[in-house]
């Protein structure tokens, strides 16, 4: 087993309020961090080979981060009707 343990940038990031799927949010955060644009406006990921930013993975990661949030809260739902978190996830 290697001595060095790699940490992902999402491990240091605080989850925003309303995130109902932390695993999805953290995975998307890591993808977005890997595809950040450089000062010249090009994607820094080797997978994108310097394509103009925002690249497709960066855009998809931001969409996934939004989808990982609380769908009920986005729709103005206050939770008083008794819908479970799993039902709100299914509706998203």
N, C-alpha and C positions, 0 to 999 in steps of 0.2 A: 504494500500500500504506500503511495507516495506521501512524503512528509509535508509537502505544500498542498494546502487545501484552497482551491479556487473559490472565491466568493463572487457572487453576481451583484450587480449594482442595485438590484431590487431588494436585496437583503438589508441595505442601509436606508432604503426609502420608507417613509411613513405612509401607510395606506390612507388615502383620502376618505373622508367621512362619506358613508353611503355605499361603500364597496361591499357587494354581497358575494363576490366570487374572487377571493384574494389570490388564488392560484392563477386564474386567467389574467388578473391585473398584473401580477408580478412577472409572468411570462411575457406579456405584451410590453411591459416596461423595459425588460431586458432586450427585447428585439428593437424597440425604439432607441435605446441607448447605443446599441451596436450600429445603428444606421443614422446616427446624427450627422448633419451636414457639416462640412469643414468651412473655414472662412471664405473659400472660393465658391461655396454653394454646391459642392459635390458630396455625394454619399461617401462616408469613410469606410464602409464595409468592403471587404475584399470580394464578397459575393456580388456586389453591384458594380465593381470595376470603375468607380469614379463617375457613375451616371449623375445627372443633375438631381438635386434634392428638391422636394421630397420624393424619395423613391417609393415604389409600391409596398415593400415591407414596412417602411416607416409609417405610411398612411394606414395600412391595415392594422398595425400595432396600436395606433391612436384610436382607431375605431373599436378595437377589442377592449381597450382600457375604458372607453365610454360604456360599452356593453356590460362590462364587469360591475358597473354601478347598480344602484337600487332603482329598478324600473318603476316601482311604485312612487318613489320620491320624485323622479323626473316627471311623472304624469300628474303630480299634485296629490297623490294618494297619501292619507295620513295614517293608515294602518288600523283604523278603528273598526273596519268591517270584518276583521279577523282573517284575512288572507295570509297564508303561511308564506315564508320566504321561498320555499320551493315552488309555490304557485306563481309568485312574482317573477322568478327566474324563468319559468316555463312561458310566461306571457311575453318575456323579452325575446 
